[in-house]
Amino acid sequence: MQGLVLISRAADFAARHHAGQRRKGASREPYLNHLAEVAHLLATATEGKDAALVAAGWLHDTIEDTDVSREQLAELFGDDVAVLVVEVSDDKTLPKAERKRLQIAHAPHLSARARMIKLADKISNLRSLLVSPPDDWERDRLIDYLDWAERVAAGCQGVNPALESLFRKTAARTRDVL
C-alpha cells in the first residue's frame, strides 16, 4: 500500500473508531486531535519517510481504547503497523498503577520506532496538560504525571534527536508552568 494511502486510511479509521471520544482536559477537545498531533510529530521527525510509523501514530490507541484487535489492524494496515500499535498498547486488564509501572520498565526494550511513538505521545499529552489540564487534577497530580512521563521518556532515548529534544523542551516548559 502506498504511503499516503496508508496514512489516509489510518486517519480515517482512527476518526471512525474514536468518534465521540474526548480528552480529559477542561476543554474536552476531540480525542482525534491527540492522534493527529502524534502522527504529525512522527511525520515531522522522520521527514515523511516512514508511512507505517505515521499510520501507527494515528492508530496507537485503537487497541487500548476501542474494540479493534491486533488482527484487524494487521489485516487492514499490515503487520508492520499492527506490531507497532501492539508494542505501545497497555494491557487494560491490569490496574492503572501497574500499567504505568510497566510503561517505564518496558520503554527501553521497545523497538526504536515504538519508542518514537511513546515520545510523540508523551509530548502531545504534556502539551495538553499545559493548555487544558483536567478540571479534577490538582497541581500534585499534574506534577506526578510529568515525573512519570519523564521516566518513560528516559527509556526512549537514542531513537530520534528531534523528538527527544522536543520532549525535553516540552517537559521543561510544563515544569516551569506547574
Buried (B, 14 or more C-beta within 10 A) or exposed (E): BEBEEBBBBBBEBBBEBBEEBEBBBEEEBBBBBBBBBBBBBBBBBBEEEBBBBBBBBBBBBBBBBBEBEBEBBBEBBBEBBBBBBBBBBBEEEEEEEEBBBEBBEBBEEBEEBBBBBBBBBBBBBBBBBBEBBBEEBEEEEBBEBBEBBBBBBEBBBEBBEBBBEBBEEBBEEBBEEB
